[in-house]
Amino acid sequence: MSLVIAVLLLQFVTPVTLLAWLAVRTLTSRAEMIAVAGFTLAWLLAIDRAGFWFVIPAWLLWLFGAAWLVATRHAWLEARGRSTWPQGGAQRIRIGVIGALTVTSIALWAAALAGRAPPAAEGIDLTFPLRGGRFVVANGGSNALVNAHVGTLDDPRFAPVRGQAYALDIVAVNAIGVRAFGLLPADPNRYVIFGMPVHAPCAGVVSQTENTLPDLSPPQTDPRNPAGNNVMIDCGGFTLLLAHLRQGSVRVRPGQRLANGDLVGSVGNSGNSDEPHLHVHAQGPGTGALMLGGEPLSMRFDGRLPVRNDRLRSP
């Protein structure tokens, strides 16, 4: 529930509060009005790039932007007859705090934009593994602000799963832009992506499968089996993992040769997954106990590096 609470607090409650502050509160000076308007805009930019826009719909950002324009105009008209600079020490301190928060928000926005740059790792071109829906990247990009997997890159504790450093987590959304019917439903079937077919993103030979692990009720996880039900494919020069598949859905076996686009299983919620999604990552060959510890590779679909909140469509 922590992700849902964080999203509601940071991406709904906070912007609504800031917009109300700008529109309703009587600001003491034009400097304070500009500071509040600047902080609100900076916060909207930061959550636009770093937030998770599939728990609540992304079109809310357009409403927030329109509300910011209206509230800023109203606040400016209200502040025209007031002094330019604050008159008291408390007001100056308040503007200083608002300024510091604005700088922090701009830094978050800039860091999220930096995560769109391709990583230094070798990149490979793949076919998107899902079909016939509206898909959103939940984790993807080249830094930890937009891709939680990047944190495994240089931490020795995560050496056994280092190959996932540039992984993608993908969810599907419905017509209104949310990934489930409810904020965090316990039934996996209430998530749009649950049960969707998964196709091989590359031609190769199946090197490993798992098909027996149960699909869990969110937000339960199974850290002992991080990949859950999965298919690992040797694509010639690199290995690709499709993880958190549905129990009993895997249709391939080790040693089987696959063509690009072959059906391999369907999306589930097995393993170390707190809700249904597809995890996909590419890596150099792993060995023994470090099967998921190969050199991480970045992935491109249609020539593009997917980053958090990117919308992906497939026929």
Secondary structure as UniProt FT lines:
FT   HELIX           2..8
FT   HELIX           9..13
FT   HELIX           14..24
FT   HELIX           30..50
FT   TURN            53..55
FT   TURN            58..59
FT   HELIX           60..79
FT   TURN            80..81
FT   HELIX           89..114
FT   TURN            115..116
FT   STRAND          123..126
FT   STRAND          133..139
FT   TURN            144..146
FT   HELIX           148..152
FT   HELIX           156..164
FT   TURN            165..166
FT   STRAND          168..173
FT   TURN            175..176
FT   HELIX           188..190
FT   TURN            192..195
FT   STRAND          197..199
FT   STRAND          204..210
FT   TURN            218..219
FT   TURN            223..224
FT   TURN            226..227
FT   STRAND          229..234
FT   STRAND          239..245
FT   TURN            247..248
FT   TURN            254..255
FT   STRAND          257..258
FT   TURN            260..261
FT   STRAND          263..267
FT   STRAND          278..283
FT   TURN            288..289
FT   TURN            291..292
FT   STRAND          296..301
FT   TURN            302..303
FT   TURN            308..309
FT   STRAND          311..314
//
